[in-house]
Amino acid sequence: MEVLQSFFDWFFSFGSTVFVPVIMFILCLIFGGGFSKSLRSALLMGIGLTGLNMITDFSVQAITPVVELLGENLGSNLTVIDIGYGNVSAAWSWPGAVIVIIGILTINLLLVVLKLTKTLWVDMWNIWHGEFVAAMMWALTGNIVIGVVSGLALLVLNNKLADYHAKKIQEFNGLDGISVVATSGTFTASWAQFWMWVINKIPGLRDVQASSDQIKKKFGIFGEMSVIGALVGIVLGIVSGYGLVNTAQLAIKLASVLVILPKMLSIIAEGIIPISNSLSKFMKAKFPGRELYVAVDPAILLGDPSVMSTVILMYPISIVIAVIVPGCSFLPVASLACLPYWIGGMVPYTKGNIVHTLIIAILWVIPTTLVASSLAYICTDLCSMTGLFADQIANGAMFANWEEGGNFLLWIFVQISHLFGF
């Protein structure tokens, strides 16, 4: 087990921009894609993911000073520290990490053989969602078995939700043969499906036309994504008192994000298509009548222009929510990086309608921030148990985050554990 742990630690240390292309290269070869096509697809995946990470990091870096200034102007005194994706380190560091990896891959293979799932779980990186839930339950109970079972429960649920939402995601993003197993895509898609059912029953609201194309047609040049990004940057700069120079720079940065990000997604899509096509041909030849989906990173959900348009609007709204909603204990700054993936999971059901997506995103952020706040004590214990932020914790610091730290299912697991005396 220690050897496997060392191997996975080494493999994951390369980062998703390396090991995702490696896995895709091997899969494309196995499914008969040929060396040249497999290599090209793998490299395009790596290039696209690298570009995507750069532009999403860039957007968070650009907005963070404004968000912090806005929080100060609103009188924020929230003391819990937001670690954002810093929780990934704890997810891979807890003692049962290898068991969860082997467990979900074994379960998925069994489900595929028994025809109980169409999703082939090759998205190794996003196993971390289950790992973090498992680690949090271990930190709460001190029991590795409870941790493993909790993590696998989340991952199996994600597997089934990936099947359920696959066709909708494929249709909206124009990509056949894929599914998304990350919580950031499965839970948010389920959330959006429910709230769109509600919205479609409300006269007036259901009839709002606000897709990117519709906005562009209605407002002309002011409906262009680049102009929208610039205008949002100007408004944020003025409201937060960011200063003329900084506001002008922010406007250009946000405009750049809205223009560049879809181009990065098109590169990722170009890499995925040959792999999904090879899998489809392989399945038709070897297993007539069977259909399998390749599990891909939720980054593939970010392609529609409405995603980042909504994300940029949600940046300041999220800060206001954290400040004014009773029970919130941290200011989500580092966690803002979650927003693109969450909203990417919602838009297949809102059909890119920015107004509907914005409403659903607000309804998502409120309970997620409250859950993350309520579980901050466990997150802090987990960081301590895995050797993270030792000096800060010794000085009384506490930590929380949105992604998985605010997971509704994790909150339910915690409440059940309390009933049993943990």
N, C-alpha and C positions, 0 to 999 in steps of 0.2 A: 504493500500500500504506500509506503514511503517513497518507493521508486516511482510509482505512478504520480504521486503528489509532486515530486520533483520535476517529472516530465511535463505535467500540465503547467506548473509554475513557469518552467522554461518556455513552453510553447506560447502561453498567454502573454509572456513578457514582451513578445514581439509587437503586440498591439493588433487591433482588428484590421488595420490597413495591410498587415502582412499575412496573418494566419487565415483571414477570410479568403483572399486570393489563392492561398495554398490549397485550402480545402476545395474551393471551386475548380481549381486546375485538376486536382485528383478526380473529382466527381465527373468532370467533363470527359476526361480520359476513360474512366470506367464505363460511362454511358455511350462511348463510341464517337466522341466529338473530334478525335484526331489531335495530334500534338499541336499543330499550328493554331487551330481554332481554340483549343484549350488554353494555350499560352496567351493568346491575344485577349480572350475573355477574362482570364485571371488578372492580367495587367490592367485592363480597363476598370475592373472592379477595384483594384488597389488605388489606381489614379483617381477614380471618382470618389471613393471614400476619403482619400487624403484631401481632395479639394473640398468635399462637403464638410469635413472636420474643420478645415481652415476657415471656411466662410461662417459656419455656425459659431465657432470660437470667436471669430472677428465680431460677429453681431453682439455676442454677450459682452465682450470687452468694450465695445462701443457704447452699449447701453448702460453698463454697470455704474459708471460715475453719475449718470443722470438719475438712475434709479435710487442710488444712495442719497443723492441730494434731495430728491423728491421725498424720500422717507424722512429725512431731517426736517424738511419744511412742514411735513405733516405731524411732526412731533413724536416720531417713533422712539420708543424706549425698549424695544424687544431685545432681550439679552441672549437668547439661545443662538448659537452659531450655525449657519447653514453650510454644510460641507458639500452639497451638490453631489456630483459623481465621485466624491472622495470615498463614498461608501463601497465602491467596487473593490477597493483594496481589502476591506474587511470581508467582503463576500467570498473572495478567493482564499482568504487566510484562515478561515475557521477549520477545526479539526475534521469535519465531515465532508469537506468540499469534494474529494474524489468520489466518495460514495454517491453523492447526488449526481455527479457527471455520469458515472457508470449506470446508475439507476435509471435516469431519464432516457439514455440512449438504448438501454435494454428494453424498457417499457415501450418506447416508440417503435423499435424493431418488431416487438411482439404484436403491437397494435396494427402495424402495417401488414404483417403476415396473416393476421386474423381478419384483415379487411375492416378494421374498426377505426382506421384513420387513413386519410389521403396524404397527410403531411409527412414528408421525410425530414426528420430533424437533423439538419446539417449546420444549423446556425449555432455553432459552439459558443460563441461569445455571449449570446443572450441567455445562456444557462445561468448567468450571474443573477438574473432576476430571482430565480428560485433559490440560488445560493444565499442571497442576502436575507430573504425571508427565513430560510433555514437557520442562518447564523443568528438572526434576531431571536428566534425561538430558543435556540441553544443558550444565548445570553440570558434570557428570561428564566429558563427552567434548569439550566446546567445539564440537560440531558441531550446527548448527541442523537439518539434515536428519534426523539420528538422533533428535533431540528430537521433531520433527514426526511421524515415523513411529511412535515409541513412544507418543506421545499419541493418535494416531489408532487405533493397535492397541487401546489400552484402551477408547476410545470405541466402536469397532465391536463389540468383545466385549460391552460394556455394552448396546449396541443389541440384540444377539442374546439376551442374558440377559433383557433387558426383555420380549422376545417370550415367552421360555420361561416366565417367572414370572408373566406378566400375569394369566392366569385365576385363579391361586391368590390373588394380591393383590386382584383384583376381588371374588372370592367372599368372602374374609375381611372386607374393608372395606366390602362392600355398594355398590360403585361399578362400574358397567359402563363399558367403553370407555376405560380408562386403563392406563398402564404407567409404570414408574419406570426411568429410565436412569442415575440416579446410582449410583456404586459403593457408597454407603452402603446402597442397597437391593438391588442386584443381587448383589454378592459375599456379603453377609450372608445373603440368601435361599438362595443356593447352599450356603453353609456350614451353615445350619440344616437344609436338606433332607438333606444327607449325615448329619449327626449324629442327626437324627430317625430315619433308617434304622437307625443303630446302636442308639439308645435303644429302638426298637420290637422289638429282638431280645433285650432284657434283661428277664427276668421280674421283676416287682415294680416296677421303675422305670418300665416302660412303662405300668403300670396306675395310676400316681399321678394323682389327679384334683385339679388345682389351677388351674383357670381362675378369673377374677374372680367369675363367678356361682357357681361351686361353692364357693369360699372363703366368699362371702357367705352361702350357704345353710348351710354347716357351722358357721360361727362367729358368725352373727347380726350384731349391731352391730359386733363386732370384725372382721368381714369387709368392712365398708364401706370404700371407698377413702379417705375422709376420715380415718377412725379409724386405718387402716393407716399413712397418711402421718404422722399425729401420733405414733403409737407408734414408728415408725422414727426420727423426729426426737428423741424422748425418749431412746431407746437410744443413738443416735449422740452426743447431748449428754453423756450420763453416761459413756460409754466414753472419749470424748476429753477429758473434764474441762472442758466448755464453760461451766459455771456455770449456776445456776438460771434467771436471767432470759433468758440467751441460748438455753438449751435450750428453754424455754417458747416463745420466739419462733420458733425453728427448727421446733418441732412444728407450729405454726399455718401456717408458710410451706409446709412440705412437704404438709400436708393441703390447702392452697389449690391447690398445683400439681396434685394428683391430681383435684381437682374442676373446676378452671377449664379445664385444657388440652383435655379432650374437647369442651368447648363451643366452643372456638376451631376445632377440627377440623370440627365440624358446620357452621360458617359457611363454611369453605373448600369442604367438600363441596357445600354449597348453591350455591356459585358454579361449581363444576366440572360439575355435572350438566347444566345447560342447554347447555354447550359440547359435552360428549360426546354428548348427544342430537342436537344440530344436526349434528355430524360424522357420526353414524350415519345420519341421514336423508339427508344429502348423498351419502354413499357408496352407499346403497341406490338412490338416484335416478340417480346418474351412473355407478356401477360395480356393477351387480347381482352379488351373490355375494361382493363384496370386504368385508373387515372391517379397519378401521384403529383403532389405539389412539392416544390423545393422551398424549404423555409429560408427566407432571406432577412437581412437586417432591416429594421423599420426605417432606415434612411431612405428606402425606396418609396416611402409614403410622402415625401416632401416635395414631389415634383410639381404639383399644381400651384399656380401663382397665389391662390387664396390662402395657402398654408402660411407662408411667411408674412403675408399681409395681415392675417389675423394674429400671428405671433407678435409682430411689432406693436399692435394695439394692446395685446395682453401684457406686455412688459410692465407698463405703468399701472394698469388695472390690477395686476397681481399684487403690487406693492400696496396700493390703496386697500385692497381686501385684507392683507396681513395686518395693516395698521388699525382698521376700523372694526374688524370682526372680533368679538369677544372670544377668548380662548386660544387665539393665535399667539405663539410665543417666539417666533423667529421671522426675520425678514428674508424672503426668498430671493437671494441674489445669485449665488452659485447655481441654485436649482433652476434658474431661468433657462438653462440649457436644455431642460426637459421639454419645454413648450413646443418646439417644432415637431417632436416625435408624437407627443400627445395629440396635437391638432392634426397631424398627418393621419392619425388613426380615426379621427372624427369625420374628415371631409368626404370620404366615400358615401357616407349617409346624409350629410348636409348638401351633397352634390356641389361643393365648392361655394355655397352661399355664405358670404362673409358675415352677414348679420346673424344668421342661424348658428353658424360655427362659434361666433363670439359669445352668444348667449349660453350655448352648451359648455364652452370652455370656462366661462365664469362659474357656472353651476358645478363644474368639475373641480376647479381650483379651491373653492371655499371648503368643502369637506376634506379634500386632500390635505390642505394646510392645517386644518384642525386635527386630523388623524396624526399627521407628522408631529405636531406639537405635543399631542398626548403621549406619543411613544418616544419622545426625546430622551427620557431616562434610560430606556432600553438601548437606544442607539448609542448613547454615551457609554453605557456599560460594555457594549460590544466593541466599541473603539478601544476601550481600556483593556479588554480581554485579548484583543488582537494586536496590541502594542501601538495603536495609533494615537497621536495627539497626547502623549503621556504627560508632558509638561503642562499643557493647557488644562487637562482634566485635574491634575494635582492642584492647580490654582482655582478650581471650582467651575471650570467651563463646562457647558453642556452643548450637545450637538443634535441636529435634526436635518432632514432633507425630504424633498418631495418624492423622488423616484424610488419606489418600494418602501421608503420610510413612511410614506403616506398611503400605503396600500390598504384598501378596505378589507381584503381577505386576511391580511396580517392582523389587522385590528380585531377581527372576529376571533382568530386563533388566540390572541392575547386574552380576550375576555373569557374564552372557554378555559384557558389555563388558570386564570384567576379563580374560577369556580372550583378548580381542583387544588387550590391552595398555593399556586406558584406566584 
